[in-house]
Amino acid sequence: MTARLPVFPLATVLFPGLVLPLHIFEERYRHLVRDLVGQPEGAPREFGVLAIRSGWEVAPGPGRATPGGGEVTLHEVGCTAELRQVTELDDGGFDIVTVGRRRFRVAEVDRESAPYLTAAVEWLPEPTGPDEAAELLAARVIAVFRQYLGLIRADPQELSEQLPEDPTVLSHLVAATAVLTVADRQRLLAIDDTAARLRAELRLLNRESALLRQVRAVPVPLSELASPPAPN
């Protein structure tokens, strides 16, 4: 089953359940927000977020450079963003708060029929019942993720936060929170099976933790390495 969605290209990957605040300043996306706000009561107010593969999400305009040039190309798998809060600004722009809702795969992008991009999309499957393999992996991911957080956070008190027990929710949170590249996050988003996503995250967390431990083993503080030598 396909549906048609407005599409917002971004230099990031959105996951279901994660909060995404956005500052809307381009006219085409102001138009998108106005269209969503104008939907009838009860109608879904959501748009698709797609990570940019190449190009730049800001349309060229007066005084606005377009790094790299060329037409933007997008990844095929994205996540819808549900509009939760809208603040209209004095200049006509908006500050909005959205929450990731459901994953999709793009079948076709339409660049002509609306002021903003739209796309025909197919909804991707999500797990609906218990998965013993995913539950076992979730416990391992929680343990490794806490060790990883201990390496990237200076305040040990921050480690007391509660992590979700639901394997799918956990897999999305880890993918969005760990310091990963857009390419890594995109690969995780595209995995349909929760257990497979958790296995991939274990590999990534172990890789990143090993790199962080190597950096911490450097005898000279990184701040000193990044600063010019003091004059004699």
Disulfide bonds with the S-S distance in Angstrom:
none
